[in-house]
Each structure stands twice: as C-alpha cells, then as structure tokens.
Amino acid sequence: MKIEHKKSLKEYNTFGINAIASEFVAITSESELKYILSEHSKKNLFILSGGSNMLLTKNLDALVLHIAIKGIEVVEESETAVLISACAGENWHDFVQYCIQNNYGGLENLSLIPGYVGSAPIQNIGAYGVELKDTMVSCEAINIITQEKQIFQKKDCKFEYRNSIFKNEVKGEYIITKVTFKLTKKDHNLNTDYGAIESALKEQHIKTPTIKNISEAVIQIRQSKLPDPSEIGNSGSFFKNPVISKGLFTKLQKAHPNIPSYIIDENNIKIPAGWLIEQSGFKGKRWGDAGVHEKQALVLVNHGNASGKEILDIATRIQQEVKQKFDITLETEVNII
C-alpha cells in the first residue's frame, strides 16, 4: 500500500476527466482501510469506487481512497436460494455474470451497469424493471471516524428511486466494504415486462427465457443505446427521469400529444428525461470535446479531452432549456464533484 502524489484520475472515472488528486492510495483490504483512516484522520479524504457515477469538475486537494477490495463468497445456500456476498471493489457487471454462470437469479436485468459493487447501494442502481433493493439483504460499512464496522440491513438503507441513506442522512460517514444478496437457484422470478426486453427475446424466438437469455438481451439493448465508457467517456444516464403531477402531464399532453409516460400512481407520472432533452434539440450536439450522445440524449459524453466544467455547462444548459420548454426541473443522477 503506497500513497502516490499528484495522481491523474483519468483512468479512475468513466468520463475520462483528467482531474489530479494531491494524494492517492489503492485500498485492497479492510485492514488497510482501517489503517489509512486511523493514520490520516485529519486529512481531507475522498472515497473513489468505480468512478462510474460522478463528474469531476476540478482537481482534488485530498487523499483519494480508491476502494479496490476484491472477493466473492457464498455465505449460505439451500435448494432454492443462495446468500452471496461481494466485496466493494468487485466490478459490478463481472459479479452479475459470475452469478448468472452459477445460475443465481435476480441480477440479470442489471447486466452491463458500469461501476463497482460498493457504490451500488448508494445509488440503489436499477434498470429494466429491477432495482438493487429487490435482492440486496445487507451491506457492511466502515465508519470513517471510529473505524468500526456497521451492518446496514435493507430496511436501514431507506432505498428510494436512485437514492439511499448513504446519499442523505449518513452521507460521507461510511465506506461500504461488502454487499450481500439473496438470489434464487431455481424457479427464478424473471422480469421480462420491460418492452425492450420482450422485443429482444421475440427477435431471437425465445419463448421460455433463462436468466442468461435476459442478461444477453439487456446487454444487447444497452450496447445499442449506450456508449462504452472505454471507447467514449460517459457516466451513463446523466439525469433522473422526472416524476411530475398528473395536472402538469395533462397540460403537456395537449401541447405534445406524443409525450411518452409511465404511470407511477393516480397522482404522479414519470417522463423519460431523454425524450425531454431530445425534444429540446440537444441530441447529438457537440461543443468541442463535450457533447450529448447521438443515440441517447440522456447520456453526456467526453469525446476526448473535455473538462468536467465543460460537460457541466452543457448539463446546466439542458436543465434551463427543459425547464423553459416543459416546466420540468431535471435532477442529475450523476454526482457533481
């Protein structure tokens, strides 16, 4: 374990922003984490996981702790279910594929989401009708001040849409080191209701899909819509899909008869943020190396050497235009640093 100085974080964030950390250390075990927290408690600390859900707009005058703790363990299993734990530094997609290879069901709809396991509960990641909270049992975390371990059961995490206690009440107080899931071993509860998954399965003439079939369909859909961060810098969906009142939706529907929508309850409607951005004229636009993806307007991209501030400027411009055109306030899903 070595502390590096003036370290570029370009390879540690999926936007590929060349921000510089004044100090940097890769943490590969819980004991290393406790030691660093104890010995450097007075320093400004910045916790870095997979760097997949953040936009760095400045250099970091901090000791950056890159959480790279590895390990997957079957904790308990029966004929029908398995409790499986993954350490925070495991690549999320690789972990999902490990589960599918072992016929553990429940995470297949979350295939190809970038990032590490440790950051998944913070965001309550979700895709194609499934969220992390559907299978997560608990997570272990280290208190930054006391270095004591705490176990957060699912109910403790206060999961909401792309939200959790780790983004609110205890933000900046804990570092997640391990996450435990309960997955099925047979009679999998397959979620194929999402239209794009149904279409992909029909195209392949699959009537009785396996969890692998669903995973492959999700991967195919994501690759067709979302750019690979290894090829072009991005952080996936930059904005949350807004939920608006039924009254505002009725008003918008009169002006925009083709507006897509999803009913949340009798009073609230969810609108795809990508549609709002596209209708506002931003899809495929580019300003220098910063821009909006040509296939999915919900994704902001770094074509090479864009700064975080340049990308943030585009995001702000999008928010202003959508607000003016639709009277809807877009919230960022990506964390702005």
Buried (B, 14 or more C-beta within 10 A) or exposed (E): EEEEEEBBBBEBBBBBBBBBBBBBBBBBBBEBBBBBBEEBEEEEBBBBBBBBBBBBBEBBEBBBBBBBBEBBEEEEEEEEBBBBBBBBBBBBBEBBBBBBEBBBBBBBBBBBBBBBBBBBBBBBBBBBEBBBBBBBBBBBBBBBEEBEBBEBEBEBBBBEEBBBBBBEEBEEBBBBBBBBBBBBBEEBEBBBEBEBBEEBBEEEEBEEBBBBBBBBBBBBBBEEBBBEBEEBBBBBBBBBBBBBEBEBBEBBEEEBEEBEBEEEEEEBBBBBBBBBBBBBEBBEBBBEBBBBBEEBBBBBBBBEBBBBEBBBBBBEBBBEBBBEBBEBEBEBBBBEB
